[in-house]
Amino acid sequence: MRPGSRREVVLCAVFVLIALGWIVTGLRADSGELHEAPVVLVGPDVVTVPLVKQVNTVPGRPFSAGAVDSRAEAAELLESGDVVAELGVDLSGTQDELRLATAHRPALARAIQAEVTRIEKTRGRTVVLAPPGDGLEGRSLSWVTFATALAGFLLVCVVSLVWGPFARTLPRLLARLTALAALAVAAGVGGWLVAGPAPAGERMLVASVLAATVLAAGALTFACEIIGGLPGLLLAATVIVAGPVPLLLAGDRLLLADAWSIGSGWTITGAGESLLWAAAGDGRGITQPIVTIAGSALLGLATLVAIRWLVGIDVERHGALAEVRSWRRNLGLVLASATCLTILATALTSALHSEAVPRPLASLASTTQCVPAGPVEDVDDLNRITRLRAEPALQGGDVGVSAHLSDGRSIWMFGDTLRDAKFSGAGFVRNSMLLVEPHCLQVVLPKSGGAILPDRGDGVGYWPMSVTTLDKPGYALVVVAAQRVRTTDSGDAFGFEALGPAIAQFVVPDGGVPQLIAVTDLGADDADTRRPMWGAAAAVSGKWLYLYGTAREPDPPLGTGFALHVARVAPDHVPDLDRWTYWDGTGWNKRAGSSSELIPATDGVSQTLSVFERDGRWYAFSKSDEFLGDDLVFWTSSSPTGPFRAQPPVGTLPSGVARGELRYMPLAHPDILEQPGSVIVSYSRNSTDFGAVLRNPLLYRPKFIRVDLPDG
């Protein structure tokens, strides 16, 4: 096939278009954003596990995150190159430490720091970059390996321009190989010098890799040229020169989309860079780069030998002076044109390169203004502050479960919450949170202004049922058990169905604002009331969080209550159902269906209740026979697993349906105004006339009373 033939022209055009297409599409696919950068979060499992789930579902998957609870384990992962960054979560303050791999890449380091800073900002936190260790950091090794690969390619082009495309004699072949070897040695010496003050072993590694990239690129180019002539050289240019361009301009493979990240990794430039970074760790991940570089070199050299001695091509036939001159002219023209087109494509694509579209941020919670509450010393004071109307974000609400924080504050969760008409956010939400400080009430609001536990995308919301706290160094872990609720008839006060439990986790820094970590639905949506609604009551005792569930048969006889069951789990692992165990009457096991009744449904408890321990005795407090019952009853036991025995009623709470004044869901607050022999309880109030509630939200607020604890 003669240079300049129609077939050669077509092949040359194809390879040029492939090269340009690779560069242009690679740059358009690169938004400068991270793509599944491996990172590790360091901190307590209860915090890092839900955070990892959230990080791994961020649109665009900037990170592929894992979690460990040991700084030493994270350091080992960082040193080995298994991760490129570690983030130490310090919940005693609001600043976390980001540590990058010793051999981090500058572009990657900037992208990681920017993305982590952005995510941290959504939670009211900041990040500080730990000082880097010694090593190869700060150097754009992809450009270095590209330069050596390009040198090997250009050497072949120069030789081809001077002597023609083929070595017509053995001495000419040896001369070409000698020139390539000399350039490889020069690159190795340059690598030794570039490595500067690095240890001798690391300098030798750099020198060897750079020499190998020259040899691989040159040998592969020789082979392509001798087999394909001018189109072969353009094929080599496509693989060696155009292949790594997206990598060079992005700065790192983790800043490229998958196809270009994988493709650039199999180029000589990408393989050389990967080999240097992998070897700078503990030597893992070097197989693919070695195969690429060594394979290219061996393939090229083997092809030269095969063509010269085995195939028996009549090289003299290609050596005519006129043909050499024609070859030089065509080669120079094609290389000059391809270079100009490549530069133009790169410049235009970079100029048109769109800015990254910010990913949606999670809501950052904040508190509203302090509503002065005055001293709270007795039940009358509690009922006084429930009549305060100064906070438009919480005009009315039911449920009202509470827990005490170690910093002296208490946290309250309410169900369906009515807001003032002048409030800038949603006027009605499924739940809300209130922080009670000495002399001060503050509503906790997400940035969206909606529910503190946001509704799902399909409109299903969350009603809180119980709240517990676990003290940690510098912060508290707050676990809110809620039930998933779907509206079935917006015109009916009872037009809803409960679909199953959910667990919400908050981190509350000492003196700080609660921040939602995660909301985890437990099990699939199912309105079957025979399935216990776990978390209807909850209590922490020792190393366990006890979660009580209520269940009953569908369409029970009028006035029937709920049966009570119990499960337990370590508080740090409450969202993980695989770690739950269930009381079957004699012991704990993993089968939820085997849980036994602690209290039967006949004369049973309400769907949401309170269970707590006081002075070694356990109390379940509720209205007997749910909404339509009247009696306020304690059931007592010597252990959290029962058996619980009903005690004589301590009061009555008629539902008031006939009068249109609803009274329901009595709940105990054993940590509030604690006195021996008695406990503060609240009950929810509402009206069947929603218009009356809108006119006077005080009708839709809890009321507090104090009741005596039973002796039995």
C-alpha positions as CSV (number, residue, x, y, z in Angstrom):
1,M,0.0,0.0,0.0
2,R,1.6,3.3,-1.1
3,P,1.6,6.4,1.1
4,G,-1.0,8.7,-0.2
5,S,-3.2,6.0,-1.5
6,R,-7.0,6.4,-1.0
7,R,-7.1,3.7,1.6
8,E,-4.4,5.4,3.6
9,V,-6.1,8.8,3.4
10,V,-9.4,7.3,4.7
11,L,-7.6,5.5,7.6
12,C,-5.8,8.6,8.5
13,A,-9.0,10.6,8.5
14,V,-10.7,8.0,10.7
15,F,-7.9,8.0,13.3
16,V,-7.8,11.8,13.4
17,L,-11.6,11.9,14.0
18,I,-11.3,9.2,16.7
19,A,-8.6,11.2,18.5
20,L,-10.6,14.4,18.3
21,G,-13.8,12.8,19.3
22,W,-12.1,11.2,22.4
23,I,-10.7,14.5,23.4
24,V,-13.8,16.6,22.9
25,T,-16.3,14.1,24.5
26,G,-13.8,13.5,27.3
27,L,-13.6,17.2,28.1
28,R,-17.4,17.6,27.9
29,A,-17.9,14.7,30.2
30,D,-15.5,16.1,32.7
31,S,-17.2,18.7,34.9
32,G,-14.4,19.0,37.3
33,E,-16.4,17.0,39.9
34,L,-15.3,13.9,41.7
35,H,-16.4,10.5,40.6
36,E,-16.5,7.8,43.3
37,A,-13.3,8.9,45.1
38,P,-12.7,6.3,47.8
39,V,-12.8,8.0,51.2
40,V,-13.2,6.8,54.8
41,L,-15.1,8.5,57.7
42,V,-13.7,8.1,61.2
43,G,-15.9,8.2,64.2
44,P,-18.6,6.4,66.2
45,D,-20.6,3.9,64.1
46,V,-23.8,5.5,65.1
47,V,-22.8,8.7,63.4
48,T,-20.6,7.5,60.5
49,V,-22.8,4.6,59.2
50,P,-25.8,6.8,58.4
51,L,-23.5,9.5,57.1
52,V,-21.8,7.0,54.8
53,K,-25.2,6.0,53.4
54,Q,-26.0,9.6,52.7
55,V,-22.7,10.4,51.1
56,N,-22.9,7.4,48.8
57,T,-26.3,8.5,47.6
58,V,-25.3,12.1,46.8
59,P,-26.2,12.8,43.1
60,G,-23.2,12.2,40.9
61,R,-21.6,9.9,43.4
62,P,-18.6,12.1,44.2
63,F,-17.5,9.7,46.9
64,S,-17.4,6.0,47.5
65,A,-17.4,6.2,51.3
66,G,-16.7,3.7,54.1
67,A,-16.5,4.0,57.8
68,V,-14.1,2.9,60.6
69,D,-14.0,3.8,64.3
70,S,-10.2,3.8,64.6
71,R,-7.9,6.5,63.5
72,A,-5.1,3.9,63.2
73,E,-7.2,1.8,60.8
74,A,-8.0,4.9,58.7
75,A,-4.3,5.8,58.6
76,E,-3.5,2.3,57.3
77,L,-6.1,2.6,54.6
78,L,-4.7,6.0,53.6
79,E,-1.1,4.8,53.6
80,S,-1.9,1.7,51.5
81,G,-3.7,3.8,48.8
82,D,-7.1,2.1,49.4
83,V,-8.6,5.5,50.1
84,V,-7.5,8.9,49.0
85,A,-8.8,10.8,52.0
86,E,-10.0,10.3,55.6
87,L,-12.4,12.6,57.5
88,G,-12.2,12.5,61.2
89,V,-15.6,13.4,62.7
90,D,-15.2,15.3,66.0
91,L,-18.7,15.7,67.4
92,S,-17.4,17.5,70.6
93,G,-17.0,20.5,68.4
94,T,-18.0,21.7,64.9
95,Q,-14.7,21.3,63.1
96,D,-13.6,18.0,61.5
97,E,-10.2,17.1,60.2
98,L,-9.6,16.1,56.5
99,R,-6.4,14.1,55.8
100,L,-5.3,13.4,52.3
101,A,-3.1,10.6,51.1
102,T,0.6,11.3,51.3
103,A,0.8,10.9,47.5
104,H,-2.2,13.0,46.8
105,R,-2.7,14.7,43.4
106,P,-3.1,18.5,43.5
107,A,-6.3,18.6,41.4
108,L,-7.8,15.7,43.3
109,A,-6.9,17.3,46.6
110,R,-8.6,20.5,45.7
111,A,-11.7,18.8,44.5
112,I,-11.9,16.6,47.6
113,Q,-11.5,19.6,49.9
114,A,-14.1,21.6,48.1
115,E,-16.7,18.8,48.1
116,V,-16.1,17.9,51.7
117,T,-16.3,21.5,52.7
118,R,-19.6,21.9,50.9
119,I,-21.1,18.8,52.5
120,E,-19.8,19.8,56.0
121,K,-21.4,23.3,55.5
122,T,-24.8,21.7,55.1
123,R,-24.5,20.5,58.7
124,G,-23.1,23.7,60.2
125,R,-19.6,22.3,60.4
126,T,-16.2,23.3,59.1
127,V,-13.2,21.2,57.9
128,V,-9.5,21.8,58.4
129,L,-6.9,20.2,56.2
130,A,-4.3,18.2,58.1
131,P,-0.7,18.8,57.1
132,P,0.5,16.4,54.3
133,G,3.1,13.8,54.9
134,D,6.4,13.5,53.0
135,G,6.3,12.0,49.5
136,L,5.5,12.8,45.9
137,E,2.6,15.2,46.7
138,G,2.2,18.4,44.8
139,R,3.5,17.2,41.5
140,S,1.4,16.6,38.4
141,L,2.9,13.2,37.5
142,S,0.5,12.7,34.7
143,W,2.2,15.5,32.8
144,V,5.6,14.0,33.5
145,T,4.7,10.6,32.3
146,F,2.9,12.2,29.3
147,A,6.1,14.1,28.4
148,T,8.2,10.9,28.4
149,A,5.6,9.0,26.4
150,L,5.4,11.9,23.9
151,A,9.2,11.9,23.7
152,G,9.2,8.2,22.7
153,F,6.5,8.9,20.1
154,L,8.3,12.0,18.6
155,L,11.6,10.1,18.5
156,V,10.1,7.6,16.1
157,C,8.5,10.5,14.0
158,V,11.9,12.2,13.7
159,V,13.7,9.0,12.8
160,S,11.0,8.4,10.2
161,L,11.3,11.8,8.7
162,V,15.1,11.4,8.5
163,W,15.5,7.8,7.4
164,G,12.0,6.9,6.1
165,P,9.4,4.6,7.6
166,F,11.4,1.3,7.6
167,A,14.8,0.1,8.7
168,R,16.1,-1.2,5.4
169,T,19.2,-2.8,7.0
170,L,20.0,-4.5,10.3
171,P,22.4,-1.6,11.3
172,R,19.6,0.9,10.7
173,L,17.2,-1.2,12.9
174,L,19.8,-1.3,15.7
175,A,20.5,2.4,15.3
176,R,16.7,3.1,15.8
177,L,16.6,0.9,18.9
178,T,19.8,2.4,20.3
179,A,18.3,5.9,19.9
180,L,15.2,4.8,21.7
181,A,17.3,3.2,24.5
182,A,19.4,6.3,24.9
183,L,16.3,8.5,25.2
184,A,14.9,6.1,27.8
185,V,18.1,6.4,29.8
186,A,18.0,10.1,29.5
187,A,14.4,10.1,30.8
188,G,15.4,7.9,33.7
189,V,18.2,10.3,34.6
190,G,15.7,13.1,34.4
191,G,13.3,11.2,36.7
192,W,16.1,10.7,39.2
193,L,16.8,14.4,39.3
194,V,13.1,15.4,39.4
195,A,12.5,13.2,42.4
196,G,14.9,15.5,44.3
197,P,15.3,14.8,48.0
198,A,13.0,11.7,48.0
199,P,14.5,8.5,49.4
200,A,16.8,6.6,47.0
201,G,14.3,3.8,46.5
202,E,11.6,6.3,45.5
203,R,14.0,8.1,43.1
204,M,14.9,4.8,41.4
205,L,11.2,4.0,41.0
206,V,10.5,7.3,39.3
207,A,13.5,6.9,37.0
208,S,12.5,3.4,36.1
209,V,8.9,4.3,35.3
210,L,9.9,7.3,33.2
211,A,12.4,5.2,31.2
212,A,9.8,2.5,30.8
213,T,7.2,4.9,29.4
214,V,9.7,6.2,26.8
215,L,10.6,2.7,25.8
216,A,6.9,1.5,25.7
217,A,5.7,4.5,23.6
218,G,8.7,4.3,21.2
219,A,8.5,0.6,20.7
220,L,4.7,0.7,20.2
221,T,5.1,3.5,17.7
222,F,7.8,1.7,15.7
223,A,5.5,-1.4,15.5
224,C,2.5,0.7,14.4
225,E,4.6,2.4,11.7
226,I,6.1,-0.7,10.3
227,I,2.8,-2.5,10.1
228,G,0.5,0.3,9.0
229,G,2.7,3.1,7.6
230,L,1.2,6.5,7.9
231,P,-2.2,5.3,9.3
232,G,-0.2,3.2,11.8
233,L,1.6,6.3,13.0
234,L,-1.7,8.1,13.4
235,L,-3.1,5.1,15.3
236,A,-0.1,5.4,17.7
237,A,-0.7,9.1,18.0
238,T,-4.3,8.4,18.9
239,V,-3.4,5.9,21.7
240,I,-0.3,7.6,23.0
241,V,-0.9,11.3,22.5
242,A,-4.7,11.9,22.3
243,G,-5.6,9.1,24.8
244,P,-4.4,10.8,28.0
245,V,-5.5,14.4,27.0
246,P,-8.8,14.3,29.1
247,L,-6.7,13.0,32.1
248,L,-4.1,15.8,31.7
249,L,-6.7,18.5,31.6
250,A,-8.9,17.1,34.3
251,G,-6.0,16.6,36.6
252,D,-6.9,13.1,37.9
253,R,-8.8,10.0,36.8
254,L,-11.3,10.5,39.7
255,L,-12.3,13.7,38.1
256,L,-13.4,12.0,34.9
257,A,-16.5,10.1,34.0
258,D,-16.2,6.3,34.0
259,A,-15.4,5.6,30.4
260,W,-12.7,8.2,30.2
261,S,-11.3,7.3,33.6
262,I,-11.0,3.7,32.6
263,G,-9.7,4.5,29.1
264,S,-7.0,6.9,30.3
265,G,-5.9,4.4,32.8
266,W,-5.0,2.0,30.0
267,T,-2.8,4.6,28.2
268,I,0.9,4.6,28.7
269,T,0.7,8.0,30.4
270,G,-2.1,6.9,32.8
271,A,-0.4,3.6,33.5
272,G,2.8,5.4,34.4
273,E,1.1,7.8,36.7
274,S,-0.9,5.0,38.4
275,L,2.3,3.0,38.8
276,L,4.0,5.8,40.6
277,W,1.1,6.5,42.9
278,A,0.4,2.9,43.7
279,A,4.0,2.1,44.4
280,A,4.2,5.2,46.6
281,G,1.8,3.3,48.9
282,D,2.4,-0.3,49.7
283,G,2.6,-1.6,46.1
284,R,-1.1,-2.5,45.6
285,G,-2.8,-2.0,42.3
286,I,0.3,-2.1,40.2
287,T,-0.7,-5.1,38.0
288,Q,-2.7,-3.2,35.4
289,P,-0.1,-0.4,35.0
290,I,2.7,-2.9,34.6
291,V,0.7,-4.9,32.1
292,T,0.1,-1.8,30.1
293,I,3.6,-0.5,30.0
294,A,5.4,-3.8,29.7
295,G,2.9,-5.1,27.2
296,S,3.3,-2.1,25.0
297,A,7.1,-2.3,25.0
298,L,7.2,-6.1,24.4
299,L,4.5,-5.9,21.7
300,G,6.4,-3.3,19.9
301,L,9.8,-5.0,20.1
302,A,8.4,-8.4,19.2
303,T,6.7,-6.9,16.1
304,L,10.0,-5.3,15.0
305,V,11.8,-8.7,15.3
306,A,9.0,-10.6,13.7
307,I,8.8,-8.2,10.7
308,R,12.5,-8.1,10.2
309,W,13.4,-11.8,10.5
310,L,10.2,-13.9,10.4
311,V,7.8,-12.3,8.0
312,G,10.5,-11.5,5.5
313,I,9.2,-8.2,4.2
314,D,11.3,-6.9,1.3
315,V,12.3,-3.7,3.1
316,E,14.5,-2.7,0.1
317,R,11.3,-2.2,-1.9
318,H,10.3,0.6,0.5
319,G,13.6,2.4,0.3
320,A,13.5,4.3,-2.9
321,L,14.5,7.9,-2.5
322,A,11.4,9.3,-4.1
323,E,9.2,7.2,-1.8
324,V,11.2,8.5,1.3
325,R,10.7,12.1,0.1
326,S,7.0,11.5,-0.4
327,W,6.7,9.8,3.0
328,R,8.4,12.8,4.7
329,R,6.0,15.2,3.0
330,N,2.9,13.3,3.9
331,L,4.0,12.6,7.4
332,G,4.8,16.2,8.1
333,L,1.6,17.4,6.6
334,V,-0.5,14.9,8.6
335,L,1.2,15.5,11.9
336,A,1.0,19.3,11.6
337,S,-2.7,19.1,10.7
338,A,-3.5,16.7,13.5
339,T,-1.6,18.8,16.0
340,C,-3.4,22.0,15.0
341,L,-6.8,20.3,15.1
342,T,-6.1,18.8,18.5
343,I,-5.0,22.1,20.0
344,L,-8.1,23.8,18.5
345,A,-10.5,21.1,19.8
346,T,-8.9,21.3,23.3
347,A,-9.1,25.1,23.4
348,L,-12.7,25.3,22.1
349,T,-13.9,22.6,24.4
350,S,-12.2,24.1,27.4
351,A,-13.7,27.5,26.6
352,L,-17.2,26.1,26.2
353,H,-16.8,23.9,29.3
354,S,-19.8,24.5,31.5
355,E,-19.5,25.1,35.2
356,A,-20.6,22.3,37.5
357,V,-24.2,22.4,38.6
358,P,-24.3,22.4,42.4
359,R,-25.8,19.2,43.9
360,P,-28.8,19.7,46.2
361,L,-27.8,20.2,49.8
362,A,-29.3,18.7,52.8
363,S,-31.2,21.0,55.1
364,L,-29.3,22.6,57.9
365,A,-31.3,23.0,61.1
366,S,-31.4,26.2,63.1
367,T,-33.4,27.6,65.9
368,T,-36.0,30.4,65.9
369,Q,-35.8,33.3,68.3
370,C,-36.0,32.6,72.0
371,V,-39.5,32.8,73.5
372,P,-39.0,33.8,77.1
373,A,-40.7,31.2,79.2
374,G,-39.9,32.3,82.8
375,P,-39.1,29.8,85.5
376,V,-40.7,26.3,85.3
377,E,-41.1,24.9,88.8
378,D,-44.4,23.0,88.8
379,V,-47.2,21.8,86.7
380,D,-48.9,25.2,86.6
381,D,-45.7,26.6,85.0
382,L,-45.8,23.8,82.4
383,N,-49.4,24.7,81.5
384,R,-48.6,28.4,81.5
385,I,-45.9,28.0,78.9
386,T,-48.2,25.9,76.7
387,R,-50.4,29.0,76.4
388,L,-47.6,31.2,75.0
389,R,-48.3,32.2,71.4
390,A,-45.2,34.2,70.5
391,E,-43.7,31.6,68.2
392,P,-45.3,31.4,64.8
393,A,-43.5,28.2,63.9
394,L,-45.4,26.2,66.5
395,Q,-48.9,27.4,67.2
396,G,-50.4,24.0,68.0
397,G,-49.4,20.3,67.9
398,D,-50.1,16.9,69.5
399,V,-48.0,14.0,70.9
400,G,-45.4,15.9,72.8
401,V,-42.7,13.3,73.7
402,S,-39.7,14.5,75.5
403,A,-36.2,13.6,76.7
404,H,-33.6,15.3,78.8
405,L,-30.2,16.4,77.4
406,S,-27.0,16.2,79.5
407,D,-26.4,20.0,79.0
408,G,-29.5,20.8,81.0
409,R,-31.9,21.3,78.1
410,S,-34.7,19.1,77.0
411,I,-35.9,18.2,73.6
412,W,-39.6,17.8,72.6
413,M,-41.1,16.2,69.5
414,F,-44.7,17.0,68.4
415,G,-46.9,15.4,65.8
416,D,-49.1,17.3,63.3
417,T,-48.1,20.9,63.8
418,L,-50.0,24.1,63.1
419,R,-48.1,27.2,62.2
420,D,-49.2,30.9,62.1
421,A,-50.6,32.2,58.8
422,K,-47.7,34.7,58.7
423,F,-45.0,32.0,59.0
424,S,-42.9,32.0,55.8
425,G,-42.6,28.2,55.6
426,A,-45.2,25.4,55.4
427,G,-48.4,26.2,57.4
428,F,-48.9,22.6,58.5
429,V,-46.3,19.8,59.0
430,R,-46.4,16.3,60.2
431,N,-43.9,16.9,63.0
432,S,-41.8,19.6,64.8
433,M,-39.1,19.9,67.4
434,L,-38.8,22.2,70.4
435,L,-35.7,22.9,72.5
436,V,-36.5,23.9,76.1
437,E,-33.8,25.8,77.9
438,P,-34.0,27.5,81.3
439,H,-36.4,30.4,80.7
440,C,-36.4,29.9,77.0
441,L,-38.3,28.0,74.3
442,Q,-36.9,27.6,70.7
443,V,-38.4,25.8,67.8
444,V,-35.8,23.9,65.7
445,L,-36.4,24.4,62.0
446,P,-34.8,22.8,58.9
447,K,-33.5,25.2,56.3
448,S,-36.5,24.2,54.1
449,G,-38.9,25.5,56.8
450,G,-40.8,22.2,56.7
451,A,-41.1,19.3,59.0
452,I,-38.0,18.5,61.1
453,L,-38.4,14.9,59.8
454,P,-39.1,15.6,56.2
455,D,-41.8,13.9,54.3
456,R,-40.8,11.2,51.8
457,G,-41.0,12.0,48.1
458,D,-44.4,10.1,47.8
459,G,-46.0,12.3,50.5
460,V,-45.7,9.9,53.4
461,G,-44.9,11.7,56.6
462,Y,-43.7,10.9,60.1
463,W,-45.5,11.1,63.5
464,P,-43.1,10.9,66.4
465,M,-43.9,8.3,69.1
466,S,-40.9,8.3,71.4
467,V,-37.5,10.0,72.0
468,T,-34.4,8.8,73.8
469,T,-31.0,10.3,74.3
470,L,-27.6,8.8,74.7
471,D,-24.8,10.9,76.1
472,K,-21.5,11.0,74.2
473,P,-18.3,13.1,74.8
474,G,-19.3,16.6,73.8
475,Y,-22.7,15.7,72.2
476,A,-25.8,13.7,72.6
477,L,-27.3,11.1,70.2
478,V,-31.0,11.6,70.0
479,V,-33.1,8.7,68.7
480,V,-36.7,9.5,67.6
481,A,-39.0,6.6,66.8
482,A,-41.8,7.6,64.5
483,Q,-44.6,6.0,62.5
484,R,-44.9,6.4,58.8
485,V,-48.3,8.0,58.0
486,R,-50.2,8.2,54.7
487,T,-53.3,10.4,54.3
488,T,-56.2,8.5,52.9
489,D,-59.0,11.1,53.2
490,S,-57.9,14.8,53.7
491,G,-61.4,15.7,54.8
492,D,-61.6,13.2,57.7
493,A,-59.7,13.6,60.9
494,F,-59.2,9.9,61.0
495,G,-58.4,9.6,57.3
496,F,-54.9,8.2,57.6
497,E,-53.1,4.9,57.8
498,A,-49.9,3.9,59.6
499,L,-47.5,2.1,57.4
500,G,-44.8,1.0,59.8
501,P,-42.1,2.4,62.1
502,A,-39.0,4.6,61.3
503,I,-36.0,5.7,63.2
504,A,-34.6,9.3,63.0
505,Q,-31.2,10.1,64.5
506,F,-30.0,13.5,65.6
507,V,-26.7,14.7,66.8
508,V,-26.9,17.5,69.4
509,P,-23.6,19.2,70.3
510,D,-23.5,20.4,73.9
511,G,-25.3,23.8,73.8
512,G,-25.7,23.4,70.0
513,V,-28.6,22.9,67.5
514,P,-29.8,19.4,66.8
515,Q,-28.8,18.2,63.4
516,L,-30.6,15.4,61.6
517,I,-28.3,12.5,60.6
518,A,-30.7,10.1,59.0
519,V,-34.3,8.9,58.8
520,T,-34.5,5.1,58.3
521,D,-37.7,3.3,57.5
522,L,-37.9,0.0,59.2
523,G,-39.4,-2.6,56.9
524,A,-41.7,-2.2,53.9
525,D,-44.8,-0.1,53.9
526,D,-47.6,-2.2,55.4
527,A,-50.8,-1.0,57.1
528,D,-51.3,-4.4,58.8
529,T,-51.9,-3.5,62.5
530,R,-50.8,-7.1,63.5
531,R,-47.3,-6.0,62.8
532,P,-45.9,-4.3,66.0
533,M,-45.3,-0.6,65.6
534,W,-41.9,-0.6,67.1
535,G,-40.9,2.5,69.0
536,A,-44.4,3.3,70.3
537,A,-42.5,3.6,73.5
538,A,-38.7,3.4,74.2
539,A,-36.3,3.4,77.1
540,V,-32.6,3.1,77.6
541,S,-31.3,0.8,80.3
542,G,-27.7,-0.2,80.6
543,K,-26.2,-1.0,77.2
544,W,-29.6,-1.5,75.6
545,L,-32.3,0.5,74.0
546,Y,-35.7,-1.2,74.5
547,L,-38.2,-0.4,71.8
548,Y,-41.8,-1.4,72.6
549,G,-44.2,-2.2,69.8
550,T,-48.0,-2.1,69.8
551,A,-50.2,-4.4,67.7
552,R,-53.7,-5.7,67.4
553,E,-56.0,-7.5,65.1
554,P,-57.6,-5.5,62.2
555,D,-61.1,-4.2,62.9
556,P,-61.1,-5.1,66.5
557,P,-64.2,-4.9,68.7
558,L,-65.0,-1.4,69.8
559,G,-62.9,-0.3,72.7
560,T,-60.1,-2.9,72.3
561,G,-56.6,-1.6,73.0
562,F,-53.3,-2.7,71.7
563,A,-51.0,-5.5,72.8
564,L,-47.5,-4.6,73.9
565,H,-44.3,-6.3,72.6
566,V,-40.6,-5.5,73.2
567,A,-37.3,-5.6,71.2
568,R,-33.9,-4.4,72.1
569,V,-30.8,-3.2,70.3
570,A,-27.5,-1.4,71.1
571,P,-28.4,2.3,70.7
572,D,-25.5,2.9,68.3
573,H,-27.1,0.4,65.9
574,V,-30.8,1.1,66.2
575,P,-31.4,1.6,62.4
576,D,-30.0,-1.8,61.6
577,L,-32.8,-4.4,62.0
578,D,-30.3,-7.2,61.7
579,R,-29.0,-6.3,65.1
580,W,-32.4,-6.3,66.8
581,T,-33.5,-9.1,69.1
582,Y,-37.1,-9.8,70.3
583,W,-38.4,-11.1,73.6
584,D,-40.3,-14.4,73.0
585,G,-41.4,-14.9,76.6
586,T,-38.3,-16.8,77.7
587,G,-35.4,-15.2,75.9
588,W,-34.2,-13.0,73.1
589,N,-34.0,-14.2,69.5
590,K,-33.7,-12.7,66.0
591,R,-37.3,-13.5,64.8
592,A,-39.6,-10.5,65.0
593,G,-42.6,-12.8,64.5
594,S,-41.8,-14.7,67.7
595,S,-42.2,-11.7,70.0
596,S,-44.6,-12.4,72.8
597,E,-47.3,-10.1,74.4
598,L,-46.2,-8.3,77.5
599,I,-49.7,-6.8,77.8
600,P,-52.7,-8.3,75.9
601,A,-54.9,-6.3,73.6
602,T,-58.0,-6.9,75.8
603,D,-58.0,-3.9,78.2
604,G,-54.7,-3.1,76.4
605,V,-52.7,0.1,75.9
606,S,-53.0,2.9,73.4
607,Q,-51.1,2.8,70.2
608,T,-48.5,5.3,71.5
609,L,-47.6,5.1,75.2
610,S,-44.7,5.6,77.7
611,V,-42.5,3.0,79.3
612,F,-39.9,4.0,81.9
613,E,-37.9,2.8,84.9
614,R,-38.0,4.4,88.3
615,D,-36.2,3.0,91.4
616,G,-35.8,-0.4,90.0
617,R,-39.4,-0.8,88.9
618,W,-40.7,-0.6,85.3
619,Y,-43.9,1.3,84.4
620,A,-46.0,1.3,81.3
621,F,-48.4,4.3,81.3
622,S,-51.3,4.7,78.9
623,K,-55.0,5.1,78.5
624,S,-56.6,1.7,78.7
625,D,-58.4,0.5,75.6
626,E,-57.0,3.2,73.3
627,F,-58.9,6.3,72.2
628,L,-62.3,5.3,73.3
629,G,-61.2,4.2,76.8
630,D,-61.4,6.5,79.8
631,D,-59.0,5.1,82.5
632,L,-55.4,6.3,82.9
633,V,-53.5,3.2,84.0
634,F,-50.0,2.1,85.0
635,W,-48.8,-1.4,84.3
636,T,-45.9,-2.4,86.4
637,S,-43.1,-5.0,86.2
638,S,-39.8,-5.8,87.8
639,S,-38.0,-5.9,84.4
640,P,-38.3,-4.4,80.9
641,T,-39.6,-7.7,79.6
642,G,-42.6,-8.0,82.0
643,P,-44.8,-9.6,82.8
644,F,-46.6,-6.2,83.3
645,R,-49.6,-6.2,85.6
646,A,-52.4,-3.5,85.4
647,Q,-52.8,-1.4,88.5
648,P,-55.9,0.5,89.6
649,P,-56.6,3.6,87.4
650,V,-54.9,6.8,88.6
651,G,-57.4,9.0,86.8
652,T,-59.8,9.3,83.9
653,L,-59.4,10.9,80.5
654,P,-62.7,10.6,78.5
655,S,-62.1,11.2,74.8
656,G,-64.7,13.9,74.6
657,V,-65.9,13.0,71.1
658,A,-69.5,13.8,72.0
659,R,-68.5,17.4,73.0
660,G,-66.2,17.8,70.1
661,E,-63.2,18.3,72.5
662,L,-60.7,15.5,71.9
663,R,-58.4,14.3,74.6
664,Y,-56.0,11.5,73.8
665,M,-52.5,10.0,74.0
666,P,-51.4,10.4,77.6
667,L,-47.6,10.3,77.9
668,A,-45.3,10.2,80.9
669,H,-42.3,12.6,81.3
670,P,-40.3,11.0,84.1
671,D,-37.3,13.4,83.7
672,I,-39.3,16.6,84.1
673,L,-39.8,18.0,87.6
674,E,-39.0,14.7,89.1
675,Q,-40.5,13.9,92.5
676,P,-40.5,10.6,94.5
677,G,-43.7,8.7,94.1
678,S,-45.2,10.7,91.3
679,V,-44.6,11.6,87.6
680,I,-45.6,14.4,85.3
681,V,-47.9,13.3,82.4
682,S,-49.3,15.1,79.4
683,Y,-52.2,14.4,77.1
684,S,-53.0,15.8,73.7
685,R,-56.0,18.0,73.0
686,N,-57.8,18.8,69.8
687,S,-61.2,19.7,68.4
688,T,-63.5,18.1,65.9
689,D,-64.0,21.7,64.6
690,F,-60.8,22.5,62.6
691,G,-62.0,26.0,62.1
692,A,-62.1,26.5,65.9
693,V,-58.5,25.3,66.1
694,L,-57.4,27.8,63.4
695,R,-59.1,30.6,65.3
696,N,-57.7,29.5,68.7
697,P,-54.6,27.2,68.4
698,L,-54.6,26.9,72.2
699,L,-57.3,24.2,71.7
700,Y,-54.6,22.1,70.0
701,R,-51.9,22.0,72.7
702,P,-51.0,19.4,75.4
703,K,-52.1,19.8,79.0
704,F,-50.0,18.6,82.0
705,I,-51.0,16.9,85.2
706,R,-49.1,15.1,88.0
707,V,-50.2,11.6,88.9
708,D,-49.0,9.3,91.7
709,L,-47.1,6.2,90.9
710,P,-48.8,2.9,92.0
711,D,-47.4,1.0,95.0
712,G,-47.7,-2.4,93.4
